[in-house]
Amino acid sequence: MKRSILFIVALLAICTAANAQKFALIDMEYILKNIPAYERANEELNKASQNWMDEVEKLSQEAQTLYQDYQSNGQKLTAAQKTAKENAIVEKEKSAAELRRAYFGPEGELSKKRNELMQPIEDEIYNAVKEIATQKGYAAVIDRASATSIIFATPSIDISNEVLAKLGYSN
């Protein structure tokens, strides 16, 4: 009997503590869409990415042209000439692969540029969210866009517009 009463009291204490915590939601996609600097940064990233992709594609195309030339004239070449052509093709393909890795790899230029352009915006959003959460006493602020397990949330706990206002963007 004592165990049952103790269990019920503990359960009530836990429920009371859980109810005392305040939570809020933000929609990071919505916030980012309403920040013009983010759109400009995204456009700049896309342009840089396209330029780099064109450069890589050009090298790949050159390798393909060398290969096609080798295929069409291969019978006329001596063994030494064949080896030289094969080496040139392999070198061109290696160059294209290295360039692709340099631009688009995990430590590549695109990743560095993304960090350079996006990190200040993300830091600004984080600081605004942190300030609002501290002022209003939220125990947790959850990003609705990345929290796939949230099925429904009351719109009243969404503070996305407050974050935008804090950043100076009214909606």
C-alpha positions as YAML, in Angstrom:
chain: A
units: angstrom
residues:
- id: 1
  name: MET
  ca: [0.00, 0.00, 0.00]
- id: 2
  name: LYS
  ca: [2.81, 2.37, 0.89]
- id: 3
  name: ARG
  ca: [4.49, 1.60, -2.43]
- id: 4
  name: SER
  ca: [1.32, 2.47, -4.36]
- id: 5
  name: ILE
  ca: [0.90, 5.77, -2.54]
- id: 6
  name: LEU
  ca: [4.60, 6.59, -3.00]
- id: 7
  name: PHE
  ca: [4.35, 5.72, -6.71]
- id: 8
  name: ILE
  ca: [1.27, 7.96, -7.19]
- id: 9
  name: VAL
  ca: [2.94, 10.86, -5.37]
- id: 10
  name: ALA
  ca: [6.09, 10.48, -7.49]
- id: 11
  name: LEU
  ca: [4.00, 10.32, -10.68]
- id: 12
  name: LEU
  ca: [2.11, 13.48, -9.70]
- id: 13
  name: ALA
  ca: [5.38, 15.27, -8.96]
- id: 14
  name: ILE
  ca: [6.79, 14.31, -12.36]
- id: 15
  name: CYS
  ca: [3.59, 15.39, -14.15]
- id: 16
  name: THR
  ca: [3.58, 18.72, -12.32]
- id: 17
  name: ALA
  ca: [7.23, 19.36, -13.20]
- id: 18
  name: ALA
  ca: [6.61, 18.47, -16.85]
- id: 19
  name: ASN
  ca: [3.60, 20.79, -17.04]
- id: 20
  name: ALA
  ca: [5.63, 23.64, -15.58]
- id: 21
  name: GLN
  ca: [8.05, 23.61, -18.50]
- id: 22
  name: LYS
  ca: [7.28, 25.82, -21.46]
- id: 23
  name: PHE
  ca: [8.00, 24.82, -25.03]
- id: 24
  name: ALA
  ca: [7.99, 26.74, -28.28]
- id: 25
  name: LEU
  ca: [8.29, 25.91, -31.95]
- id: 26
  name: ILE
  ca: [9.98, 27.69, -34.81]
- id: 27
  name: ASP
  ca: [9.81, 26.95, -38.51]
- id: 28
  name: MET
  ca: [13.34, 27.49, -39.77]
- id: 29
  name: GLU
  ca: [12.32, 27.18, -43.43]
- id: 30
  name: TYR
  ca: [9.70, 29.91, -42.96]
- id: 31
  name: ILE
  ca: [12.17, 32.16, -41.16]
- id: 32
  name: LEU
  ca: [14.87, 31.69, -43.81]
- id: 33
  name: LYS
  ca: [12.41, 32.38, -46.65]
- id: 34
  name: ASN
  ca: [11.63, 35.74, -45.05]
- id: 35
  name: ILE
  ca: [15.25, 36.86, -44.73]
- id: 36
  name: PRO
  ca: [16.44, 38.55, -47.94]
- id: 37
  name: ALA
  ca: [20.13, 38.02, -47.06]
- id: 38
  name: TYR
  ca: [19.53, 34.27, -47.05]
- id: 39
  name: GLU
  ca: [17.98, 34.40, -50.52]
- id: 40
  name: ARG
  ca: [20.93, 36.44, -51.83]
- id: 41
  name: ALA
  ca: [23.42, 34.03, -50.24]
- id: 42
  name: ASN
  ca: [21.56, 31.10, -51.78]
- id: 43
  name: GLU
  ca: [21.68, 32.72, -55.22]
- id: 44
  name: GLU
  ca: [25.41, 33.38, -54.83]
- id: 45
  name: LEU
  ca: [25.97, 29.75, -53.84]
- id: 46
  name: ASN
  ca: [23.99, 28.52, -56.82]
- id: 47
  name: LYS
  ca: [25.98, 30.72, -59.22]
- id: 48
  name: ALA
  ca: [29.31, 29.59, -57.78]
- id: 49
  name: SER
  ca: [28.18, 25.97, -57.86]
- id: 50
  name: GLN
  ca: [27.09, 26.29, -61.50]
- id: 51
  name: ASN
  ca: [30.40, 27.90, -62.49]
- id: 52
  name: TRP
  ca: [32.37, 25.15, -60.79]
- id: 53
  name: MET
  ca: [30.16, 22.48, -62.30]
- id: 54
  name: ASP
  ca: [30.72, 23.96, -65.77]
- id: 55
  name: GLU
  ca: [34.48, 23.89, -65.18]
- id: 56
  name: VAL
  ca: [34.38, 20.24, -64.10]
- id: 57
  name: GLU
  ca: [32.10, 19.38, -67.00]
- id: 58
  name: LYS
  ca: [34.51, 21.04, -69.44]
- id: 59
  name: LEU
  ca: [37.38, 18.85, -68.19]
- id: 60
  name: SER
  ca: [35.21, 15.75, -68.38]
- id: 61
  name: GLN
  ca: [34.20, 16.68, -71.90]
- id: 62
  name: GLU
  ca: [37.85, 17.10, -72.89]
- id: 63
  name: ALA
  ca: [38.58, 13.62, -71.52]
- id: 64
  name: GLN
  ca: [35.62, 12.25, -73.48]
- id: 65
  name: THR
  ca: [36.86, 13.93, -76.66]
- id: 66
  name: LEU
  ca: [40.33, 12.46, -76.16]
- id: 67
  name: TYR
  ca: [38.78, 9.03, -75.65]
- id: 68
  name: GLN
  ca: [36.64, 9.29, -78.78]
- id: 69
  name: ASP
  ca: [39.66, 10.40, -80.79]
- id: 70
  name: TYR
  ca: [41.60, 7.46, -79.39]
- id: 71
  name: GLN
  ca: [38.77, 5.07, -80.32]
- id: 72
  name: SER
  ca: [38.52, 6.33, -83.90]
- id: 73
  name: ASN
  ca: [42.29, 6.49, -84.58]
- id: 74
  name: GLY
  ca: [43.44, 3.65, -82.33]
- id: 75
  name: GLN
  ca: [44.25, 1.21, -85.14]
- id: 76
  name: LYS
  ca: [46.64, 3.65, -86.83]
- id: 77
  name: LEU
  ca: [48.71, 4.34, -83.70]
- id: 78
  name: THR
  ca: [51.87, 2.61, -82.60]
- id: 79
  name: ALA
  ca: [52.05, 0.98, -79.17]
- id: 80
  name: ALA
  ca: [53.96, 3.97, -77.76]
- id: 81
  name: GLN
  ca: [51.41, 6.41, -79.18]
- id: 82
  name: LYS
  ca: [48.54, 4.34, -77.77]
- id: 83
  name: THR
  ca: [50.14, 4.37, -74.33]
- id: 84
  name: ALA
  ca: [50.69, 8.12, -74.51]
- id: 85
  name: LYS
  ca: [47.06, 8.72, -75.54]
- id: 86
  name: GLU
  ca: [45.76, 6.40, -72.80]
- id: 87
  name: ASN
  ca: [47.88, 8.21, -70.21]
- id: 88
  name: ALA
  ca: [46.59, 11.58, -71.43]
- id: 89
  name: ILE
  ca: [42.99, 10.35, -71.11]
- id: 90
  name: VAL
  ca: [43.59, 8.99, -67.62]
- id: 91
  name: GLU
  ca: [45.29, 12.23, -66.53]
- id: 92
  name: LYS
  ca: [42.40, 14.32, -67.84]
- id: 93
  name: GLU
  ca: [39.86, 12.13, -66.02]
- id: 94
  name: LYS
  ca: [41.93, 12.34, -62.83]
- id: 95
  name: SER
  ca: [42.06, 16.12, -63.15]
- id: 96
  name: ALA
  ca: [38.28, 16.27, -63.52]
- id: 97
  name: ALA
  ca: [37.77, 14.01, -60.49]
- id: 98
  name: GLU
  ca: [40.22, 16.02, -58.37]
- id: 99
  name: LEU
  ca: [38.57, 19.27, -59.38]
- id: 100
  name: ARG
  ca: [35.14, 17.84, -58.56]
- id: 101
  name: ARG
  ca: [36.41, 16.76, -55.14]
- id: 102
  name: ALA
  ca: [38.08, 20.16, -54.57]
- id: 103
  name: TYR
  ca: [34.85, 22.01, -55.33]
- id: 104
  name: PHE
  ca: [32.13, 19.67, -54.13]
- id: 105
  name: GLY
  ca: [33.79, 17.34, -51.60]
- id: 106
  name: PRO
  ca: [33.13, 17.49, -47.85]
- id: 107
  name: GLU
  ca: [35.99, 19.95, -47.34]
- id: 108
  name: GLY
  ca: [35.49, 21.57, -50.75]
- id: 109
  name: GLU
  ca: [35.00, 25.12, -51.88]
- id: 110
  name: LEU
  ca: [31.20, 24.84, -51.93]
- id: 111
  name: SER
  ca: [31.15, 23.74, -48.30]
- id: 112
  name: LYS
  ca: [33.50, 26.56, -47.31]
- id: 113
  name: LYS
  ca: [31.48, 29.13, -49.21]
- id: 114
  name: ARG
  ca: [28.23, 27.85, -47.69]
- id: 115
  name: ASN
  ca: [29.71, 28.22, -44.20]
- id: 116
  name: GLU
  ca: [31.04, 31.67, -45.05]
- id: 117
  name: LEU
  ca: [27.69, 32.91, -46.34]
- id: 118
  name: MET
  ca: [25.18, 31.03, -44.19]
- id: 119
  name: GLN
  ca: [26.88, 30.83, -40.79]
- id: 120
  name: PRO
  ca: [26.39, 34.53, -39.91]
- id: 121
  name: ILE
  ca: [22.68, 34.31, -40.79]
- id: 122
  name: GLU
  ca: [22.22, 31.09, -38.80]
- id: 123
  name: ASP
  ca: [24.10, 32.57, -35.83]
- id: 124
  name: GLU
  ca: [21.88, 35.63, -35.92]
- id: 125
  name: ILE
  ca: [18.75, 33.44, -35.90]
- id: 126
  name: TYR
  ca: [20.15, 31.28, -33.10]
- id: 127
  name: ASN
  ca: [20.92, 34.34, -30.96]
- id: 128
  name: ALA
  ca: [17.42, 35.75, -31.54]
- id: 129
  name: VAL
  ca: [15.80, 32.42, -30.62]
- id: 130
  name: LYS
  ca: [18.01, 32.13, -27.53]
- id: 131
  name: GLU
  ca: [17.12, 35.66, -26.43]
- id: 132
  name: ILE
  ca: [13.37, 35.09, -26.87]
- id: 133
  name: ALA
  ca: [13.57, 31.72, -25.11]
- id: 134
  name: THR
  ca: [15.44, 33.27, -22.18]
- id: 135
  name: GLN
  ca: [13.03, 36.20, -21.91]
- id: 136
  name: LYS
  ca: [9.91, 34.05, -22.05]
- id: 137
  name: GLY
  ca: [11.27, 31.15, -20.01]
- id: 138
  name: TYR
  ca: [11.05, 28.42, -22.64]
- id: 139
  name: ALA
  ca: [12.70, 25.17, -21.61]
- id: 140
  name: ALA
  ca: [13.05, 24.07, -25.23]
- id: 141
  name: VAL
  ca: [12.58, 25.54, -28.70]
- id: 142
  name: ILE
  ca: [12.07, 22.94, -31.41]
- id: 143
  name: ASP
  ca: [12.47, 23.44, -35.13]
- id: 144
  name: ARG
  ca: [9.23, 22.29, -36.73]
- id: 145
  name: ALA
  ca: [10.89, 21.93, -40.15]
- id: 146
  name: SER
  ca: [13.39, 19.32, -38.96]
- id: 147
  name: ALA
  ca: [11.34, 17.63, -36.22]
- id: 148
  name: THR
  ca: [9.62, 14.96, -38.29]
- id: 149
  name: SER
  ca: [7.99, 13.35, -35.27]
- id: 150
  name: ILE
  ca: [5.77, 16.36, -34.54]
- id: 151
  name: ILE
  ca: [2.37, 15.50, -35.93]
- id: 152
  name: PHE
  ca: [0.45, 18.48, -34.54]
- id: 153
  name: ALA
  ca: [1.35, 21.54, -32.52]
- id: 154
  name: THR
  ca: [-0.81, 24.42, -31.45]
- id: 155
  name: PRO
  ca: [0.01, 27.47, -33.55]
- id: 156
  name: SER
  ca: [0.10, 29.56, -30.39]
- id: 157
  name: ILE
  ca: [3.48, 28.07, -29.42]
- id: 158
  name: ASP
  ca: [5.07, 28.91, -32.80]
- id: 159
  name: ILE
  ca: [7.41, 31.88, -32.27]
- id: 160
  name: SER
  ca: [8.71, 32.13, -35.85]
- id: 161
  name: ASN
  ca: [7.20, 35.60, -36.37]
- id: 162
  name: GLU
  ca: [8.70, 36.79, -33.08]
- id: 163
  name: VAL
  ca: [12.12, 35.62, -34.26]
- id: 164
  name: LEU
  ca: [11.68, 37.48, -37.55]
- id: 165
  name: ALA
  ca: [10.60, 40.62, -35.68]
- id: 166
  name: LYS
  ca: [13.60, 40.31, -33.37]
- id: 167
  name: LEU
  ca: [15.85, 40.15, -36.46]
- id: 168
  name: GLY
  ca: [14.16, 43.23, -37.92]
- id: 169
  name: TYR
  ca: [12.03, 41.51, -40.53]
- id: 170
  name: SER
  ca: [8.33, 42.02, -40.00]
- id: 171
  name: ASN
  ca: [5.85, 39.78, -41.75]
...
